[in-house]
Amino acid sequence: MNKLEKLFLPAKIGSLDLPNRIIMVAVTTRYDFDENNRLFDFYAARAKGGVGLIITGALQTLYPGRKIGASRINIYSDEDIPKLKKWVRAIHDNGGKAAAQLATYGYWSKKGPEGTAESVGPSSVVLPRENIHPLFSLAEYLPPERALTLEEIMMIQEAIGAAALRAQEAGFDALELQCIGGNILHRFTNPFLNRRDDSYGGSAENRLRMITESIANIRKKVGKDFPIICRIAGADPVPWGLKPEDWLEFSSLLEKAGVDALNVYPKWFESREPLPQMCVPRNPFVYLAEGIKQVVNIPVITGVRINDPLDAAQILDDGKADFIGLGRPLIADPDLPNKAKEGRLEDIRLCTACCRCYDDVAAEKFMTCAVNAQAGREREYTVNRAETSKKVFVIGGGPAGMEAARVAALRGHQVTLFEATDKLGGQLIISNILPHKEEWNSTVQYLSTQLAKLRVEVRMNELCTAEKIEEGRPEVVIVATGSTPRIPDLPGINGNNVVTAIDVLIGRKHAGQIVVIVGGGSTGCETGEFLAQLGKQVTILEMQGRMGADYGPMNRWVVIDRLIDAGIRLECGMKVESITEKGVSGIRAGLYPEFFEADTVVLSLGMISDDVVARDMEGKVPTIFKIGDAVKPAGVGEAIESGFKIGSQI
């Protein structure tokens, strides 16, 4: 048996035959807000990529009373069935199997669109605001919960059963009951939140009754042969949460209740514990599935930060789980299953856990992927063979330039890439140096491998001069020269004790023991953490009112927590006035001056486009494009997307 063989052995969940052990778990995309086929195209690509089973994003069984989690495709009304059928058809027509995830949140309206939203739960409890996710520490997100009446409990169970019947009618092959994230069903399991003295509170069996009775109602509606997966926490990452041993007991009870499989994911929306972020090591929660597998005889699914097929196969070989749940890895590369089965591991575009997908959804935008420009734009962003092969020069070997070269070569162009240094990757090389950013190395590795396979001529340590342009006579030049650090006009800025963050990170300059970082964006914050790990005494000065303002919501609080834990002094609202050999002078919000002693002053004030080459090339080649940071400094996702767009248009 080869290393990956077990990953591709057929298996069953209940009566459902599956071709392999890879399951696409539920992800939130917001594509259902698109009037076109964005949602269906996205899932069609994943089905075509060879995944064994696709579980939809959360489908609400009750009318959502809050914007959070709102969707335009749900399952609380018969009016949803036509769209659900289209979703199923997109998966089935591309060789996949589909399961509907039924979700019941704690915010809902009994009366539909005209009703008033309420926060409800098993008991009337106000969650403590300490040690929870900053977003949910706001009062508007944590209003006092009203205890559900017995009549309402029955109504919810009936709504779940009716939703299951709609899933069956729409053609789904199975369903998953969502019992995680602190939703209503999850809350009933928790003795801190569930203080009822009736048959739904008290003992473990009673606290699970809301779920087991919902399962019984589902089974009554859909029959014994329709597979039911239950998505459970396995452990609750909140101060008032249940421990793994509690979920072992629940797992046994769920098996007795007739569940066909358990999907383990320790999620609670209000949790302050990092779960999907890059700082979390790979395969962190397999142990929860392993423990549950020892007490049940039904299949157990494990997931979260499992992005390497070799790791996935090893988990199965070790008997720690029966199926591997992948979400973001299939966003990053929909063809991951097929590529792995064919032994093409080097062709897999691995997820980096950067959380761009989460951040997009939190910002109420369509989900995108930093490493895969085609995610959610499968119809819009295609790679077709060009009618005429052209000679293309790409100047710059960062993520934008490498992606442009890759896509242009796929289209049949003759591509040469010039990189002025001895390494490909651009800013990603620096990212790999920063704490908890090592996953970006996989992106550089993937792009480098693809360039070699596509026979792109890569010229390292070589500038693309006007002479080379005249000699090579390219028909198209793509300028991807990136960006350089912004240096402000300040007294003392040219002092010997002043360096840039990049200088420090790549080892070009060394920092003294007492360091002041000017600029508290993401690079400043991460450079501060890097230096603190070296034992330096670090202060970060930020002119804006908050540190790390350019982070998305999934990463900002995690990084800030780490900076505080590292003893780094964080000063916001501080405008730097001057730098001397002894330190930095600044003014707090324009009110009063302060001085910060420093052996070394590190500048991290953003980047400016390096477009000198582009300006020099104007008029010397038939067609010239600027991409990535050479147009406007931004993130990795923007760089890769710009490279893809130009590469696919040439």
C-alpha positions as CSV (number, residue, x, y, z in Angstrom):
1,M,0.0,0.0,0.0
2,N,1.5,3.4,-1.0
3,K,1.5,6.3,1.4
4,L,-1.7,7.8,0.0
5,E,-3.7,4.6,-0.8
6,K,-5.9,4.6,2.3
7,L,-7.0,8.1,1.5
8,F,-8.6,6.8,-1.7
9,L,-10.2,3.6,-0.4
10,P,-14.0,3.5,-0.8
11,A,-16.0,3.9,2.4
12,K,-19.5,4.3,3.6
13,I,-21.4,6.7,5.8
14,G,-24.6,4.9,6.7
15,S,-26.0,3.7,3.4
16,L,-24.0,6.2,1.3
17,D,-21.1,4.8,-0.7
18,L,-18.2,7.2,-1.1
19,P,-15.3,6.9,-3.5
20,N,-12.7,8.1,-1.0
21,R,-12.0,9.4,2.5
22,I,-11.9,13.1,1.6
23,I,-14.9,15.2,2.7
24,M,-15.3,18.9,1.9
25,V,-16.6,20.4,5.1
26,A,-18.9,23.4,5.3
27,V,-17.5,26.7,4.4
28,T,-19.2,30.1,4.3
29,T,-18.7,31.8,0.9
30,R,-21.4,34.5,0.6
31,Y,-21.6,33.5,-3.1
32,D,-25.3,32.9,-2.6
33,F,-25.6,36.7,-2.7
34,D,-24.5,36.7,-6.3
35,E,-27.3,36.6,-8.8
36,N,-25.3,34.6,-11.3
37,N,-23.8,31.1,-10.9
38,R,-20.8,31.9,-8.6
39,L,-21.9,29.5,-5.9
40,F,-22.7,26.6,-8.2
41,D,-19.5,27.1,-10.3
42,F,-17.5,27.0,-7.1
43,Y,-18.9,23.7,-5.9
44,A,-18.9,22.2,-9.4
45,A,-15.1,22.7,-9.5
46,R,-14.7,21.0,-6.1
47,A,-16.8,18.0,-7.2
48,K,-14.9,17.7,-10.4
49,G,-11.7,17.8,-8.4
50,G,-12.4,14.4,-6.9
51,V,-13.6,15.0,-3.3
52,G,-15.7,12.2,-1.9
53,L,-18.5,14.2,-0.3
54,I,-19.3,17.9,-0.3
55,I,-21.1,19.4,2.7
56,T,-22.8,22.7,2.0
57,G,-22.3,25.8,4.0
58,A,-24.7,26.3,6.8
59,L,-28.4,26.3,5.8
60,Q,-30.6,27.9,8.4
61,T,-33.6,26.0,9.6
62,L,-35.2,29.1,11.1
63,Y,-35.6,32.5,9.7
64,P,-32.4,34.4,10.6
65,G,-33.1,37.3,12.9
66,R,-29.6,38.8,12.6
67,K,-27.3,39.8,9.8
68,I,-24.6,37.5,11.1
69,G,-24.8,34.2,9.2
70,A,-27.5,35.6,7.0
71,S,-27.8,33.8,3.6
72,R,-29.9,34.0,0.5
73,I,-30.1,30.2,0.2
74,N,-31.5,28.5,3.3
75,I,-33.7,25.6,4.1
76,Y,-36.5,27.0,6.3
77,S,-39.0,27.3,3.5
78,D,-40.2,25.3,0.6
79,E,-39.3,28.3,-1.6
80,D,-35.6,27.4,-1.0
81,I,-35.9,24.0,-2.7
82,P,-35.4,25.1,-6.3
83,K,-32.1,26.8,-5.5
84,L,-31.1,23.8,-3.4
85,K,-31.8,21.5,-6.3
86,K,-29.6,23.6,-8.5
87,W,-26.8,23.4,-5.9
88,V,-27.1,19.6,-5.8
89,R,-27.2,19.3,-9.6
90,A,-23.9,21.3,-9.8
91,I,-22.3,18.7,-7.6
92,H,-23.9,15.6,-9.0
93,D,-23.2,16.6,-12.6
94,N,-19.5,16.7,-11.8
95,G,-19.3,13.4,-10.2
96,G,-19.7,14.4,-6.5
97,K,-22.0,13.5,-3.6
98,A,-23.7,16.3,-1.6
99,A,-24.8,16.7,2.0
100,A,-26.8,19.6,3.4
101,Q,-25.7,21.2,6.6
102,L,-28.6,22.2,8.8
103,A,-27.9,25.1,11.2
104,T,-29.9,26.6,14.0
105,Y,-28.4,29.8,15.4
106,G,-29.2,31.6,18.6
107,Y,-30.6,34.6,16.8
108,W,-33.8,34.1,15.0
109,S,-37.2,35.5,14.2
110,K,-40.4,33.6,14.8
111,K,-42.4,35.7,12.4
112,G,-40.1,35.9,9.4
113,P,-38.9,39.1,7.8
114,E,-41.3,41.3,9.7
115,G,-40.5,39.7,13.1
116,T,-38.2,41.0,15.8
117,A,-34.9,39.2,16.3
118,E,-34.3,37.7,19.7
119,S,-31.3,36.1,21.4
120,V,-32.5,32.8,22.7
121,G,-30.9,29.8,24.5
122,P,-31.6,27.0,26.9
123,S,-31.6,29.5,29.9
124,S,-31.6,33.2,30.6
125,V,-27.8,33.7,30.8
126,V,-25.5,36.6,30.1
127,L,-22.2,35.4,28.8
128,P,-19.1,36.8,30.6
129,R,-17.2,39.2,28.4
130,E,-13.8,38.3,29.7
131,N,-11.6,36.0,27.7
132,I,-13.8,35.9,24.6
133,H,-13.3,37.0,21.0
134,P,-13.1,40.8,20.9
135,L,-15.8,41.1,18.3
136,F,-18.3,39.3,20.6
137,S,-17.3,41.4,23.7
138,L,-19.5,44.2,22.3
139,A,-22.9,44.3,24.0
140,E,-24.8,44.2,20.7
141,Y,-23.4,40.8,20.0
142,L,-24.0,39.4,23.5
143,P,-27.5,40.5,24.6
144,P,-29.1,38.6,27.5
145,E,-30.5,35.3,26.2
146,R,-34.2,34.5,26.8
147,A,-34.9,30.9,27.9
148,L,-36.8,28.9,25.3
149,T,-40.1,27.6,26.3
150,L,-41.0,23.9,25.8
151,E,-43.3,24.9,23.0
152,E,-40.5,26.7,21.3
153,I,-38.2,23.7,21.7
154,M,-40.7,21.6,20.0
155,M,-41.1,24.2,17.2
156,I,-37.3,24.2,16.7
157,Q,-37.1,20.4,16.5
158,E,-40.0,20.4,14.0
159,A,-38.3,23.1,11.9
160,I,-35.1,20.9,11.8
161,G,-37.1,17.9,10.8
162,A,-38.9,19.9,8.1
163,A,-35.5,21.2,6.8
164,A,-34.2,17.6,6.6
165,L,-37.2,16.6,4.5
166,R,-36.5,19.6,2.2
167,A,-32.9,18.5,1.9
168,Q,-34.0,15.0,0.8
169,E,-36.5,16.5,-1.6
170,A,-33.8,18.7,-3.1
171,G,-31.8,15.6,-3.9
172,F,-29.1,15.7,-1.3
173,D,-27.4,12.4,-0.5
174,A,-27.0,13.1,3.2
175,L,-27.3,15.8,5.8
176,E,-25.2,17.2,8.6
177,L,-26.7,18.6,11.8
178,Q,-24.5,21.5,13.0
179,C,-24.0,21.3,16.7
180,I,-21.0,23.5,17.1
181,G,-20.1,27.2,17.3
182,G,-22.3,27.9,20.3
183,N,-25.5,27.6,18.3
184,I,-28.7,26.7,20.0
185,L,-28.1,23.0,19.9
186,H,-24.6,23.4,21.1
187,R,-25.7,25.6,23.9
188,F,-28.0,23.0,25.3
189,T,-25.1,20.7,26.0
190,N,-23.3,23.2,28.2
191,P,-24.2,23.3,32.0
192,F,-23.0,26.9,32.3
193,L,-25.5,28.0,29.7
194,N,-28.1,25.4,30.3
195,R,-29.5,25.7,33.8
196,R,-32.9,24.2,33.1
197,D,-34.5,22.0,35.7
198,D,-36.7,20.1,33.2
199,S,-35.9,17.2,31.0
200,Y,-33.6,19.3,28.9
201,G,-31.2,20.2,31.7
202,G,-29.1,18.7,34.4
203,S,-27.6,15.3,33.4
204,A,-25.5,14.8,30.2
205,E,-28.3,12.8,28.7
206,N,-30.8,15.6,29.4
207,R,-28.5,18.3,28.1
208,L,-28.1,16.3,24.9
209,R,-31.8,15.7,24.6
210,M,-32.4,18.8,22.3
211,I,-30.0,17.2,19.8
212,T,-31.1,13.5,20.2
213,E,-34.8,14.5,19.8
214,S,-34.0,16.6,16.8
215,I,-32.2,13.5,15.3
216,A,-35.2,11.4,16.1
217,N,-37.5,13.9,14.3
218,I,-35.2,14.0,11.3
219,R,-35.2,10.2,11.1
220,K,-39.0,10.1,11.3
221,K,-39.1,12.5,8.4
222,V,-36.4,11.1,6.1
223,G,-36.4,7.4,6.9
224,K,-33.7,5.1,8.2
225,D,-31.6,5.0,5.0
226,F,-30.8,8.7,4.7
227,P,-27.4,9.3,6.3
228,I,-27.1,11.8,9.2
229,I,-23.8,13.3,10.2
230,C,-23.5,15.2,13.4
231,R,-20.9,18.0,13.6
232,I,-19.8,18.2,17.2
233,A,-17.1,20.1,19.1
234,G,-15.1,17.4,20.8
235,A,-14.0,20.1,23.2
236,D,-15.3,23.7,23.8
237,P,-12.6,26.3,23.4
238,V,-14.2,28.8,25.9
239,P,-13.7,29.2,29.7
240,W,-17.1,27.7,30.4
241,G,-16.8,24.9,27.9
242,L,-16.9,21.2,28.1
243,K,-13.8,19.0,28.2
244,P,-12.9,16.2,25.7
245,E,-14.1,13.6,28.2
246,D,-17.6,15.2,28.3
247,W,-17.8,14.8,24.5
248,L,-16.8,11.2,24.7
249,E,-20.0,10.5,26.6
250,F,-22.0,12.6,24.2
251,S,-20.5,10.8,21.3
252,S,-21.7,7.4,22.6
253,L,-25.2,8.8,23.2
254,L,-25.3,10.3,19.7
255,E,-24.4,6.9,18.2
256,K,-27.3,5.3,20.2
257,A,-29.5,8.1,18.8
258,G,-29.0,6.9,15.3
259,V,-26.3,9.2,13.9
260,D,-24.3,7.7,11.1
261,A,-21.0,9.7,11.5
262,L,-19.5,12.3,13.7
263,N,-17.6,15.3,12.4
264,V,-15.3,16.8,15.0
265,Y,-14.5,20.6,15.1
266,P,-13.9,22.4,18.4
267,K,-15.5,25.7,17.4
268,W,-17.3,28.3,19.5
269,F,-17.9,31.7,17.8
270,E,-17.1,33.6,21.0
271,S,-13.9,31.8,21.6
272,R,-10.6,33.7,22.0
273,E,-8.6,30.6,21.3
274,P,-6.9,30.6,17.8
275,L,-8.3,27.7,15.7
276,P,-7.8,28.2,12.0
277,Q,-4.9,30.8,12.0
278,M,-1.5,30.2,10.6
279,C,0.0,30.3,14.2
280,V,-1.9,27.1,15.0
281,P,0.3,24.1,14.1
282,R,-0.9,21.7,11.5
283,N,-3.3,18.8,12.5
284,P,-4.0,20.3,16.0
285,F,-7.3,18.6,16.8
286,V,-6.8,15.1,15.5
287,Y,-6.5,13.9,19.1
288,L,-10.1,14.8,19.7
289,A,-11.3,12.6,16.8
290,E,-8.9,9.8,17.9
291,G,-10.5,9.8,21.4
292,I,-14.0,9.7,20.1
293,K,-13.2,6.9,17.6
294,Q,-12.2,4.7,20.6
295,V,-15.8,4.9,22.1
296,V,-18.0,4.7,19.0
297,N,-18.4,2.3,16.1
298,I,-19.5,4.8,13.5
299,P,-17.2,6.8,11.2
300,V,-15.4,9.8,12.7
301,I,-14.3,12.8,10.6
302,T,-11.4,15.0,11.6
303,G,-10.3,18.4,10.1
304,V,-8.9,21.9,10.8
305,R,-5.4,22.8,9.6
306,I,-5.0,19.5,7.8
307,N,-3.7,20.7,4.4
308,D,-1.1,18.1,3.3
309,P,-2.4,14.8,1.8
310,L,0.5,13.0,3.3
311,D,-0.6,14.1,6.8
312,A,-4.2,13.2,6.0
313,A,-3.2,9.7,4.9
314,Q,-1.0,9.1,7.9
315,I,-4.0,10.1,10.2
316,L,-6.0,7.4,8.5
317,D,-3.2,4.8,8.6
318,D,-2.8,5.4,12.4
319,G,-6.5,4.7,12.9
320,K,-7.1,8.2,14.4
321,A,-10.1,8.9,12.1
322,D,-12.1,7.4,9.3
323,F,-12.4,10.5,7.0
324,I,-10.5,13.7,6.5
325,G,-12.5,16.9,6.5
326,L,-11.0,19.7,4.3
327,G,-12.4,23.2,3.8
328,R,-9.8,25.8,3.0
329,P,-7.4,23.4,1.3
330,L,-10.1,22.8,-1.3
331,I,-10.6,26.5,-1.7
332,A,-6.9,26.8,-2.4
333,D,-6.9,23.9,-4.8
334,P,-10.1,22.3,-5.9
335,D,-8.1,19.6,-7.7
336,L,-6.2,18.5,-4.5
337,P,-7.9,15.0,-4.4
338,N,-7.2,14.2,-8.0
339,K,-3.7,15.5,-7.9
340,A,-3.0,13.5,-4.7
341,K,-4.4,10.3,-6.2
342,E,-2.2,10.8,-9.3
343,G,0.8,11.2,-7.1
344,R,1.3,14.9,-8.2
345,L,1.8,16.3,-4.7
346,E,4.2,19.0,-6.0
347,D,1.3,20.4,-8.1
348,I,-1.0,21.0,-5.2
349,R,-1.4,24.6,-4.2
350,L,-1.5,24.3,-0.4
351,C,-3.6,26.4,1.9
352,T,-1.5,28.7,4.0
353,A,-4.1,29.4,6.7
354,C,-3.8,33.1,6.1
355,C,-7.5,33.5,6.8
356,R,-8.2,35.8,3.9
357,C,-11.3,33.7,3.2
358,Y,-12.6,34.2,6.7
359,D,-11.8,38.0,6.6
360,D,-13.7,38.4,3.4
361,V,-16.8,36.8,4.8
362,A,-16.5,38.8,8.0
363,A,-16.4,42.0,5.9
364,E,-19.6,40.8,4.1
365,K,-17.7,40.3,0.8
366,F,-17.5,37.4,-1.5
367,M,-15.0,34.9,-0.2
368,T,-11.6,34.9,-2.0
369,C,-8.4,33.0,-1.6
370,A,-5.0,34.6,-1.3
371,V,-3.2,31.8,-3.2
372,N,-6.0,30.9,-5.7
373,A,-7.3,33.8,-7.7
374,Q,-9.9,31.5,-9.4
375,A,-11.7,30.6,-6.1
376,G,-15.3,31.9,-6.5
377,R,-14.5,33.3,-10.0
378,E,-14.3,30.0,-11.8
379,R,-16.3,31.3,-14.8
380,E,-14.7,34.7,-14.9
381,Y,-11.1,33.6,-14.4
382,T,-10.2,30.9,-16.9
383,V,-7.0,29.8,-18.5
384,N,-7.3,29.0,-22.2
385,R,-4.7,28.4,-24.8
386,A,-3.7,31.6,-26.6
387,E,-4.3,31.8,-30.3
388,T,-0.8,33.0,-30.9
389,S,2.3,32.2,-28.8
390,K,4.1,35.4,-27.8
391,K,7.5,36.2,-26.3
392,V,6.9,37.5,-22.8
393,F,9.4,38.9,-20.3
394,V,8.4,39.1,-16.7
395,I,10.5,41.4,-14.5
396,G,10.4,40.4,-10.9
397,G,10.1,37.1,-9.2
398,G,7.7,37.9,-6.3
399,P,4.3,36.3,-6.1
400,A,2.8,38.6,-8.7
401,G,5.5,38.0,-11.2
402,M,5.7,34.2,-10.6
403,E,1.9,33.9,-11.0
404,A,1.9,35.9,-14.2
405,A,4.7,33.8,-15.6
406,R,2.9,30.6,-14.6
407,V,-0.4,31.5,-16.2
408,A,1.1,33.0,-19.3
409,A,3.1,29.8,-19.8
410,L,0.0,27.7,-19.4
411,R,-1.5,29.7,-22.2
412,G,1.4,28.7,-24.4
413,H,3.5,31.8,-24.3
414,Q,7.3,31.7,-24.3
415,V,8.1,33.2,-20.9
416,T,11.3,34.5,-19.4
417,L,11.4,35.7,-15.8
418,F,14.1,38.0,-14.5
419,E,14.8,38.2,-10.8
420,A,17.4,40.6,-9.5
421,T,18.3,38.6,-6.4
422,D,19.3,35.0,-5.7
423,K,15.8,33.9,-4.5
424,L,12.3,33.8,-5.9
425,G,9.4,34.9,-3.7
426,G,9.8,38.6,-3.2
427,Q,8.1,39.8,0.0
428,L,7.1,36.1,0.8
429,I,10.8,35.5,1.6
430,I,10.5,38.0,4.4
431,S,7.2,36.6,5.5
432,N,8.8,33.2,6.0
433,I,11.2,34.9,8.5
434,L,8.4,36.4,10.6
435,P,6.9,34.4,13.5
436,H,4.2,31.9,12.5
437,K,4.4,32.8,8.8
438,E,6.3,29.7,7.6
439,E,3.3,28.4,5.6
440,W,4.0,31.0,2.9
441,N,7.0,28.9,1.9
442,S,4.7,26.4,0.3
443,T,3.4,29.1,-2.0
444,V,6.9,30.0,-3.2
445,Q,7.6,26.3,-3.6
446,Y,4.5,25.6,-5.6
447,L,5.1,28.6,-8.0
448,S,8.7,27.7,-8.4
449,T,7.8,24.1,-9.3
450,Q,5.2,25.1,-11.8
451,L,7.6,27.5,-13.5
452,A,10.1,24.7,-13.9
453,K,7.5,22.3,-15.2
454,L,6.2,24.8,-17.7
455,R,9.8,25.5,-18.9
456,V,9.8,29.1,-18.0
457,E,13.3,30.5,-18.3
458,V,14.2,31.9,-14.9
459,R,17.2,34.2,-14.8
460,M,18.4,34.7,-11.3
461,N,20.6,37.6,-10.1
462,E,19.9,39.4,-13.3
463,L,18.4,42.8,-14.0
464,C,16.3,43.2,-17.1
465,T,17.9,46.3,-18.7
466,A,16.9,48.2,-21.8
467,E,19.7,46.5,-23.6
468,K,18.3,43.1,-22.8
469,I,14.9,44.2,-24.0
470,E,16.4,45.3,-27.3
471,E,18.3,42.1,-27.6
472,G,15.5,39.8,-26.7
473,R,12.7,41.7,-28.5
474,P,9.8,40.6,-26.3
475,E,6.3,41.3,-27.5
476,V,5.0,41.7,-24.0
477,V,6.8,42.9,-20.8
478,I,5.2,42.4,-17.4
479,V,6.7,44.6,-14.7
480,A,6.4,43.0,-11.2
481,T,9.2,44.9,-9.4
482,G,7.3,45.1,-6.2
483,S,7.8,47.9,-3.6
484,T,10.3,49.4,-1.3
485,P,10.0,50.7,2.3
486,R,8.6,54.2,2.7
487,I,11.1,56.5,4.4
488,P,9.5,59.7,5.8
489,D,11.2,63.1,5.9
490,L,12.0,63.3,9.6
491,P,14.8,64.9,11.6
492,G,17.4,62.2,12.3
493,I,15.9,59.7,9.7
494,N,19.4,59.1,8.3
495,G,21.0,58.3,11.6
496,N,23.2,55.3,12.0
497,N,20.8,53.9,14.5
498,V,17.9,53.9,12.1
499,V,17.1,50.8,10.0
500,T,14.1,49.4,8.1
501,A,12.1,46.4,9.2
502,I,13.3,44.6,6.1
503,D,16.9,45.3,6.9
504,V,16.5,43.7,10.3
505,L,14.5,40.7,9.1
506,I,16.9,39.6,6.3
507,G,19.9,40.2,8.6
508,R,21.3,43.1,6.6
509,K,21.3,45.2,9.9
510,H,21.3,44.2,13.5
511,A,19.2,45.7,16.3
512,G,20.5,46.8,19.7
513,Q,18.9,45.7,22.9
514,I,16.4,48.5,23.3
515,V,14.3,48.8,20.1
516,V,11.6,51.3,19.1
517,I,9.6,50.4,16.0
518,V,8.0,53.3,14.2
519,G,4.8,52.0,12.6
520,G,2.4,49.5,14.1
521,G,0.9,47.9,11.0
522,S,1.2,44.2,10.4
523,T,4.9,44.2,9.5
524,G,5.7,46.4,12.5
525,C,3.8,44.2,14.9
526,E,5.4,41.0,13.5
527,T,8.9,42.5,13.5
528,G,8.3,43.5,17.1
529,E,7.4,39.9,17.9
530,F,10.5,38.6,16.0
531,L,12.8,40.9,18.0
532,A,11.2,40.1,21.3
533,Q,11.8,36.4,20.6
534,L,15.5,37.4,20.3
535,G,15.4,38.9,23.8
536,K,15.1,42.5,22.7
537,Q,13.1,45.2,24.7
538,V,10.6,46.4,22.2
539,T,8.2,49.4,21.9
540,I,5.9,49.9,18.9
541,L,4.7,53.4,18.1
542,E,1.6,53.7,15.9
543,M,0.1,57.0,14.8
544,Q,-3.4,55.6,14.4
545,G,-5.8,54.9,17.2
546,R,-5.2,51.1,17.0
547,M,-2.4,48.7,16.5
548,G,-2.4,46.4,13.5
549,A,-5.1,48.2,11.7
550,D,-4.3,46.5,8.4
551,Y,-5.0,43.0,9.7
552,G,-8.2,41.3,9.0
553,P,-10.5,40.4,12.0
554,M,-9.3,36.8,12.2
555,N,-5.6,37.6,12.8
556,R,-5.5,41.0,14.5
557,W,-6.5,40.0,18.0
558,V,-4.4,36.9,17.9
559,V,-1.2,38.9,17.0
560,I,-2.0,41.7,19.6
561,D,-2.5,39.0,22.3
562,R,0.9,37.6,21.4
563,L,2.6,41.0,21.5
564,I,1.1,41.7,25.0
565,D,2.2,38.2,26.2
566,A,5.7,38.9,24.9
567,G,5.9,42.1,27.0
568,I,6.0,44.5,24.1
569,R,5.0,48.0,24.8
570,L,2.3,49.2,22.5
571,E,1.7,53.0,22.0
572,C,-1.1,54.1,19.8
573,G,-2.0,57.7,18.8
574,M,1.7,58.6,18.8
575,K,3.0,60.9,16.0
576,V,6.8,60.7,15.7
577,E,8.4,64.1,15.5
578,S,12.2,63.3,15.4
579,I,14.8,60.7,15.9
580,T,18.1,61.1,17.7
581,E,21.0,58.8,18.6
582,K,19.3,58.3,22.0
583,G,15.8,57.5,20.8
584,V,12.5,58.8,19.4
585,S,10.5,61.9,20.2
586,G,6.8,61.9,19.6
587,I,3.5,63.7,20.4
588,R,0.6,61.9,21.9
589,A,-2.5,62.7,19.8
590,G,-1.2,66.2,19.3
591,L,-1.3,67.0,23.0
592,Y,2.0,66.4,24.8
593,P,5.5,65.2,23.9
594,E,7.1,61.9,24.9
595,F,10.5,60.5,24.5
596,F,11.3,56.8,23.9
597,E,14.8,55.6,24.6
598,A,16.2,53.3,21.9
599,D,19.5,51.8,20.8
600,T,17.9,51.1,17.4
601,V,14.9,52.7,15.6
602,V,13.2,50.3,13.2
603,L,11.0,51.9,10.5
604,S,7.9,50.1,9.4
605,L,5.8,52.7,7.7
606,G,4.5,50.8,4.7
607,M,5.7,50.5,1.2
608,I,5.8,52.5,-2.0
609,S,5.6,51.1,-5.5
610,D,8.9,50.5,-7.3
611,D,7.9,51.4,-10.8
612,V,11.2,52.8,-12.1
613,V,11.7,49.9,-14.5
614,A,8.2,50.3,-15.8
615,R,8.8,54.0,-16.6
616,D,12.1,53.2,-18.2
617,M,10.4,50.6,-20.5
618,E,7.7,52.9,-21.7
619,G,7.8,53.2,-25.5
620,K,10.5,50.5,-25.9
621,V,8.2,47.5,-26.1
622,P,4.9,46.9,-27.9
623,T,3.0,46.1,-24.8
624,I,3.8,46.6,-21.1
625,F,1.9,45.8,-18.0
626,K,2.5,46.7,-14.3
627,I,1.2,44.2,-11.7
628,G,1.3,43.6,-8.0
629,D,3.0,46.1,-5.7
630,A,4.5,47.9,-8.7
631,V,1.0,49.3,-9.2
632,K,-0.1,49.6,-5.5
633,P,1.4,48.0,-2.4
634,A,-1.1,45.4,-1.0
635,G,-1.2,41.9,0.2
636,V,-0.3,38.5,-1.3
637,G,-3.8,37.9,-2.5
638,E,-3.9,41.1,-4.5
639,A,-0.4,40.4,-5.9
640,I,-1.4,36.9,-7.1
641,E,-4.7,38.0,-8.5
642,S,-3.1,40.8,-10.5
643,G,-0.5,38.3,-11.9
644,F,-3.3,35.8,-12.8
645,K,-5.4,38.5,-14.5
646,I,-2.6,39.8,-16.7
647,G,-1.2,36.3,-17.4
648,S,-4.6,35.1,-18.6
649,Q,-5.2,38.1,-20.8
650,I,-2.1,38.1,-22.9
